[in-house]
Structure formats: C-alpha cells, structure tokens
Amino acid sequence: MAEPETNSFATPRLTAGALFVDAAGRPLLVKPSYKPGWEIPGGYVNIGESPLAACHREIVEELGRSLPVAPQPLVVDWAPAANEGDKVLFIFDGGELSEADLVAMAFADGEITEARFVDVSALDDHLPLRLANRMRLALEARLQHRCVYAEHGRQP
C-alpha cells in the first residue's frame, strides 16, 4: 500500500522573535539563564499559536512587559538544525526602545538574566553565526521596510 501523501509534508518547528533597537540602531540582546550565549527576545511557537502571537507572549515572558510588534515579519528563515529537524524562524520588528525602557524590563521568572543593546559590529561576538547573519538581515530589512526570505541566515 502506498504511503499517505501527508507523511511527506514538512512539519517544521517554528520560532518567533523580535528585533528591538535603540536610537543608534543597536539591537537588543538577552542572556538566557538556561544556556550559554545571547539571543533576541523570542522562542518557540506553541501548537495552535501564530508566530506573531508567540512573539508577543515571549516578549511578556522574557522582558516582563507587553511591547508593540509590527505584524510584517522582517525575516523568515528556513534554518533546519541537526538536533531539532526542520525549523522556520520569524523575526518581527519591535521598534525602538530607550535606555529607560531597558531599565524598566523585569526578569521575574529568571529565564533572562540580562538585556543590553549591542553594536552591530559586535554581533559575531555575542551570537551564533547564523543568528548574527539573520540579525544583520533583519536590521537591513527594517531600514528598507520589507521582509527578507533567508535560508540558514543568508539570502539564497
């Protein structure tokens, strides 16, 4: 008997994060307590949840505040990982935050230990290469008011 066609459909894990910048255009990075390195605010999309809704939820969970996020993604990245399978990552535009916004963030649940704005030139020092590349694409897309499709953090 032939295998049902649906068994060949991709079922990727989805993640959604937000790009926040300061007045100088430096992106906001957060330091998770549960793993080494830095990330952007965001995380996995739950079953039945949209990427935009997941982004909003993760911002509240990680930064302790509800912040507006534009619904147009800046980057959609096909980025399968050997240990996790197929993945599609969304980065949404969270807009500009001030130093006062940074100080007002509350890391109540301990998932995030620190948040800071980082010079674009230092992204490679803080992030895995694919995420650093994805962030550069998101920063460019934000300036150009468009969405970029990527694969493994780069435009094909």
C-alpha positions as a printed NumPy array, in Angstrom:
array([[ 0.   ,  0.   ,  0.   ],
       [ 1.298,  3.47 , -0.865],
       [ 2.318,  5.803,  1.956],
       [-0.205,  8.608,  2.52 ],
       [ 0.918, 11.83 ,  0.855],
       [ 0.669, 13.769,  4.123],
       [ 3.58 , 11.773,  5.573],
       [ 5.914, 13.599,  3.187],
       [ 4.784, 17.1  ,  4.186],
       [ 7.21 , 19.193,  6.201],
       [ 6.274, 19.83 ,  9.823],
       [ 8.909, 22.326, 10.935],
       [ 9.294, 23.762, 14.385],
       [ 8.55 , 27.483, 14.384],
       [10.216, 30.213, 16.387],
       [ 9.372, 33.88 , 16.631],
       [11.471, 36.716, 17.961],
       [11.561, 40.494, 17.976],
       [14.186, 42.931, 16.844],
       [14.267, 45.932, 19.164],
       [16.811, 48.7  , 18.57 ],
       [17.91 , 51.803, 20.405],
       [18.145, 55.301, 18.887],
       [21.592, 54.429, 17.494],
       [20.215, 51.33 , 15.734],
       [21.894, 48.856, 18.093],
       [19.873, 45.639, 18.531],
       [18.677, 44.425, 21.919],
       [20.068, 41.059, 23.001],
       [19.048, 38.992, 26.008],
       [21.098, 36.495, 28.001],
       [19.159, 33.321, 28.869],
       [19.887, 31.653, 32.204],
       [19.419, 28.138, 30.842],
       [22.118, 28.153, 28.12 ],
       [25.329, 29.963, 27.215],
       [25.4  , 32.955, 24.9  ],
       [22.922, 35.617, 23.891],
       [19.673, 35.65 , 21.898],
       [16.951, 38.022, 20.798],
       [13.689, 38.087, 22.761],
       [11.556, 35.221, 21.467],
       [11.081, 31.488, 21.447],
       [ 9.144, 28.549, 20.104],
       [ 5.617, 28.802, 18.716],
       [ 3.141, 26.563, 20.547],
       [ 0.666, 24.278, 18.766],
       [-2.287, 26.35 , 17.547],
       [-0.441, 29.645, 18.136],
       [ 0.56 , 32.051, 15.364],
       [ 4.172, 33.241, 15.11 ],
       [ 3.067, 36.815, 15.898],
       [ 1.104, 35.701, 18.981],
       [ 4.117, 33.653, 20.133],
       [ 6.356, 36.684, 19.707],
       [ 4.039, 38.795, 21.896],
       [ 3.847, 36.03 , 24.531],
       [ 7.61 , 35.544, 24.608],
       [ 8.247, 39.282, 24.981],
       [ 5.993, 39.419, 28.041],
       [ 7.566, 36.266, 29.486],
       [11.152, 37.352, 28.87 ],
       [11.052, 41.148, 29.251],
       [ 8.189, 41.465, 31.734],
       [ 6.339, 43.961, 29.549],
       [ 3.889, 43.975, 26.687],
       [ 5.544, 45.839, 23.831],
       [ 4.121, 46.507, 20.357],
       [ 5.426, 44.448, 17.454],
       [ 4.704, 45.112, 13.775],
       [ 2.855, 42.186, 12.15 ],
       [ 5.003, 42.234,  8.99 ],
       [ 7.993, 39.93 ,  9.555],
       [11.415, 41.357,  8.853],
       [12.941, 37.931,  8.218],
       [11.561, 34.458,  7.557],
       [14.452, 32.   ,  7.728],
       [14.452, 28.321,  6.759],
       [17.019, 27.013,  9.232],
       [16.874, 23.284,  9.929],
       [19.055, 22.104, 12.784],
       [20.621, 18.653, 13.013],
       [19.358, 18.091, 16.57 ],
       [15.885, 19.598, 16.038],
       [14.892, 18.919, 12.441],
       [13.22 , 21.42 , 10.139],
       [12.795, 24.938, 11.553],
       [11.319, 28.202, 10.285],
       [12.303, 31.318, 12.22 ],
       [10.432, 34.625, 12.143],
       [11.864, 37.966, 13.259],
       [ 9.359, 40.776, 13.78 ],
       [10.055, 44.487, 14.178],
       [ 9.664, 45.605, 17.782],
       [10.712, 49.16 , 17.003],
       [12.865, 51.492, 19.015],
       [13.386, 51.3  , 22.767],
       [15.117, 53.754, 25.071],
       [17.552, 53.182, 27.921],
       [14.587, 53.873, 30.244],
       [12.697, 51.001, 28.553],
       [15.711, 48.774, 29.154],
       [15.845, 49.697, 32.848],
       [12.088, 49.03 , 33.198],
       [12.39 , 45.425, 31.981],
       [11.617, 42.835, 34.633],
       [13.189, 39.388, 34.513],
       [10.854, 37.94 , 37.134],
       [10.947, 34.246, 36.219],
       [14.733, 34.042, 35.954],
       [14.696, 32.872, 32.322],
       [16.605, 36.017, 31.279],
       [19.473, 37.356, 33.383],
       [20.437, 40.437, 31.382],
       [19.452, 42.573, 28.392],
       [21.618, 45.064, 26.538],
       [21.948, 46.955, 23.292],
       [24.93 , 45.699, 21.292],
       [26.83 , 47.372, 18.47 ],
       [26.191, 45.667, 15.152],
       [29.953, 45.201, 14.785],
       [29.895, 43.004, 17.934],
       [27.08 , 40.639, 16.879],
       [29.545, 37.867, 15.981],
       [30.994, 38.1  , 19.499],
       [27.583, 37.519, 21.109],
       [25.587, 35.295, 18.754],
       [25.973, 32.058, 16.802],
       [26.918, 32.854, 13.198],
       [23.519, 32.025, 11.692],
       [21.708, 34.242, 14.206],
       [24.227, 37.049, 13.716],
       [23.66 , 36.83 ,  9.953],
       [19.886, 36.727, 10.481],
       [20.111, 39.816, 12.697],
       [22.052, 41.734, 10.048],
       [19.354, 40.803,  7.52 ],
       [16.639, 41.953,  9.951],
       [18.387, 45.275, 10.57 ],
       [18.679, 45.863,  6.809],
       [15.065, 44.809,  6.2  ],
       [13.917, 47.19 ,  8.955],
       [15.631, 50.121,  7.241],
       [14.146, 49.105,  3.882],
       [10.633, 48.464,  5.269],
       [10.473, 44.982,  3.769],
       [10.522, 41.282,  4.569],
       [13.517, 39.117,  3.657],
       [13.424, 35.386,  2.971],
       [16.547, 33.563,  4.132],
       [17.956, 30.061,  4.359],
       [20.394, 29.302,  7.18 ],
       [20.672, 33.012,  7.986],
       [21.525, 34.101,  4.445],
       [19.58 , 35.16 ,  1.391],
       [19.652, 32.409, -1.262]])
